[in-house]
Structure formats: structure tokens, C-alpha cells
Amino acid sequence: MNASGARSILPPLTPEEAQHSGNVAALIAAQVRAAGGWLSFERFMELALYAPGLGYYSAGSSKIGSGGDFVTAPESSDLFSACLARQCAQVLALTGGEILELGAGTGRMAGALLGALAALGRLPERYAILEVSADLAERQRTRLQELPAQLRERLVWLERLPERPINGVMLANEVVDALPCRRFTCRGSGVRELGIALAEGAGDGFREQFGTADAVLAQAWRELRASLPGALPEGYTSEVCLRVAPWIASLAASLSRGALLISDYGLPRRHYYHPNRVSGTLRCHFKQRAHDDPCINVGVQDITAWVDFTRVAEAGSEAGLEVSGFATQAAFLLSLGLETLVAAEADPVQHARLAGEARRLYNWLPIYDDLSSQTSRLAHVRDHYSLDPVHFLLRQN
Ligand SMILES: C[S@@+](CC[C@H](N)C(=O)[O-])C[C@H]1O[C@@H](n2cnc3c(N)ncnc32)[C@H](O)[C@@H]1O
């Protein structure tokens, strides 16, 4: 779906959103000009999401939850955190130590997880949150103030990863998909990088434009191509997140003994880069609608790309971690007793509510109107192949 197509179907921006988006666009446009007229998509995504005080995650709009742009599993039901608590309790029983949550969003999962761990008698020594968005960290603090003192006092917010490696559990729910990624297109026997330029005659508007792939992207693409079972067709466009490996390496270096649990949307590599998935996995979320035009609503919509789980596994093993589990959300939650949690609820009204929430979690489907599916003949492959987030457990002994 092109820019005008998506814009015409999305809800209009409020005057405040339009003003804010204009400010973010002006900042990015200045960087495009300073860089000679073209920015890599990775840099564009980084600024659009994380420019201090301005980017989507850094500024003050309500993003996550039913009143925001998208809903994550822990925002949808606390049953998710109740199951996750059982997994954390198993690890903490072996390692002791703490929980470190990366990118805690609204803080709902942290609160629910602490409550569930208290009920299991397995509270961590502390619950640390490392959040890149100052705005979200503030919201987390405000929300988690409400917790009982015995839980609240275990919370701590970190500015960076701990210098001394920790024992315990690291959690990252829907964080990897928010790491800025590169975009590429196969051309002839080589690769071009898809980036962002200024749209002609549109003020600080943007358009996608090809640039020369730098040595890092060209090398990553060669390695990717060599690891796939077949060739990718001419014009094939997709994403590659080169930040995954350094991010996982930094987490591994901070984990002495314990587990890193990553949950996200994604696919193993050969499915991610299936030859039919000709335009990649990039998605933007705005007011519960999904579309694929990152050039509009800049700074007031989410931008995300699915995760290549093979890259995650390779990065983990490169960093000395061992892949100890890989499961769909349904399998993960059912194996942690989702059904017993629902069955334990005696009140019939609450039971019916929980049963509905559980069904939604194990049939996890985004509730967005996927605008791009109206136009893409490959929508069934791209959008319905794997909407089930996958949980990945990487363990450090
Ligand atoms: C899609 S939201 C998910 C929020 C929450 N985990 C949930 O599931 O509701 C992505 C979160 O990751 C944070 N984030 C992005 N990059 C990060 C990084 N490198 N380290 C820590 N947090 C990060 C964002 O600020 C945001 O809180």
C-alpha cells in the first residue's frame, strides 16, 4: 500500500498529533539534508521511534493497550504474566537472583509478574527494568507505585545494563521487533539498500528511495543469501536487523547464570525470507490499524519488523548462550498451565472472562484492520503465515 493509499484509510491525526508529527518530521528532514539527501531506513526508524523527547516511544502519546496503537499479549491479559511467572519461578529456583525486564512498556507485565511470583513464594531479589524511553519509564514508575510495598521495594530502573553480571531471568517481550532494522532489495546479482529521502514539493514529507548498500549490509546480505535454500527473486524486498547480535551479546555478557526469555513475532529464517514474501514484514501501527507505509504519521505511529529467529539463535550461540527452548505462544502458555489457571477460578463470571482471555492468548491474532491485506495478493503468506509470537529461551549456565 502506498502513502496516499494508507493515509486515506487511516483515522486522521488530531491537531496535536499533526503538530507533533510535524516536529519529528522536521528533525528527520534536517538529518536527511545533512546526510546529502538520503538516510538508511535503520537511521530513519531510530529517529522516528527514539529521537529523545520526540520519537514515537520517547514522547508522550498513549501507545500500548486498547486505547493506543497496538496491544501486546501481557497488555491483553494478566494470564500471560501468570504463566510467565511460573517459568521465571523455575529458573529462579535454580539460580536465585533477579529479574531484568527490557523494554517494559506500560509496566503492566512487571506488576502482574511480581504479584504472581509473590503468590508462588518465589519473589526475585530485585526486579530491574531497563527502558530506553524516558517517557515510558516515567509511566512505569507511576503505575507501579500502586503495588504493595513488599513488591514495590524490589523495583529498580536502570540506565544501562548491570556492570556486574546477574543471576536470574532476563525478559524481553516485543522488544526485538522494535530494534531499528535495515531494508534491502535484490537487484540483479547484488543488493540495494532501501532508505528515506525527502518527497518532492511536500515540505518535510518523505519517500522511500534506493541507495548503495554499504559494506556491512552487502556482507550481511551475502551471508543471508548463502544460508537460504534457494535464490530470492529480482526486486525482493525485506528487512534485516543487524542490531540483534550486538544486543544479545551485551545481554549475554550481563548474565552470569540464568535465562534470557525473548518473545516476539517472527519466523525461522527460511520462512522469514520465503521467496513469496516479496515485500518483507515491515508494519506500522496507528490506532489499532496496521499498514506498511513508514513515511506517513512519522513519530506518531509504531514501526516494527518481524524477527528472524534464526538470527536470534545464532547471535545467542555466538555469545555463549544455549538455545533451550523455542515454542509458539500457545504451546508456551499451555505448557505453563494456562488452562489450570482458568479452571481454578470459581466465580462463573470471572471464569468466563478468563476463558475468553485465554482463548485470545493461544489464538493470538492482532485485532488490527490490516490495510495492506486489501491490496496485496500475497497477504495470506505475509500476514497470516505466523501471527503467533514465538518464545525463545536462551540459557546461560
Ligand atoms: C513494542 S513495545 C513492548 C512493550 C512491552 N514489553 C509489552 O510487551 O507491552 C517495545 C518496548 O521496548 C522498548 N525498547 C526498544 N528498544 C529497547 C532497548 N534496546 N532496550 C530496552 N528497551 C527497548 C521500547 O521503549 C518499548 O518499551
The ligand as a MOL file (V3000), in Angstrom:
LIG
                    3D

  0  0  0     0  0            999 V3000
M  V30 BEGIN CTAB
M  V30 COUNTS 27 29 0 0 0
M  V30 BEGIN ATOM
M  V30 1 C 6.5270 -2.9220 21.4270 0
M  V30 2 S 6.9660 -2.2060 22.9450 0 CHG=1
M  V30 3 C 6.6950 -3.5910 24.0300 0
M  V30 4 C 6.4420 -3.1660 25.4510 0
M  V30 5 C 6.1790 -4.2890 26.4660 0
M  V30 6 N 7.3100 -5.1770 26.5830 0
M  V30 7 C 4.9320 -5.0700 26.1290 0
M  V30 8 O 5.0350 -6.2140 25.7160 0
M  V30 9 O 3.8390 -4.4990 26.2590 0 CHG=-1
M  V30 10 C 8.7220 -2.0940 22.8290 0
M  V30 11 C 9.3910 -1.6210 24.1040 0
M  V30 12 O 10.8020 -1.8220 24.0040 0
M  V30 13 C 11.4760 -0.6350 24.3950 0
M  V30 14 N 12.8140 -0.7200 23.7900 0
M  V30 15 C 13.1660 -0.5890 22.5000 0
M  V30 16 N 14.4860 -0.8030 22.3240 0
M  V30 17 C 14.9900 -1.1230 23.5440 0
M  V30 18 C 16.2840 -1.4750 24.0310 0
M  V30 19 N 17.3370 -1.5300 23.2280 0
M  V30 20 N 16.4220 -1.7350 25.3530 0
M  V30 21 C 15.3670 -1.6690 26.1870 0
M  V30 22 N 14.1070 -1.3320 25.7800 0
M  V30 23 C 13.9290 -1.0690 24.4750 0
M  V30 24 C 10.5160 0.4490 23.9560 0
M  V30 25 O 10.7670 1.6860 24.5340 0
M  V30 26 C 9.2050 -0.1730 24.4180 0
M  V30 27 O 9.0020 -0.0390 25.8020 0
M  V30 END ATOM
M  V30 BEGIN BOND
M  V30 1 1 1 2
M  V30 2 1 2 3
M  V30 3 1 2 10
M  V30 4 1 3 4
M  V30 5 1 4 5
M  V30 6 1 5 6
M  V30 7 1 5 7
M  V30 8 2 7 8
M  V30 9 1 7 9
M  V30 10 1 10 11
M  V30 11 1 11 12
M  V30 12 1 11 26
M  V30 13 1 12 13
M  V30 14 1 13 14
M  V30 15 1 13 24
M  V30 16 1 14 15
M  V30 17 1 14 23
M  V30 18 2 15 16
M  V30 19 1 16 17
M  V30 20 1 17 18
M  V30 21 2 17 23
M  V30 22 1 18 19
M  V30 23 2 18 20
M  V30 24 1 20 21
M  V30 25 2 21 22
M  V30 26 1 22 23
M  V30 27 1 24 25
M  V30 28 1 24 26
M  V30 29 1 26 27
M  V30 END BOND
M  V30 END CTAB
M  END
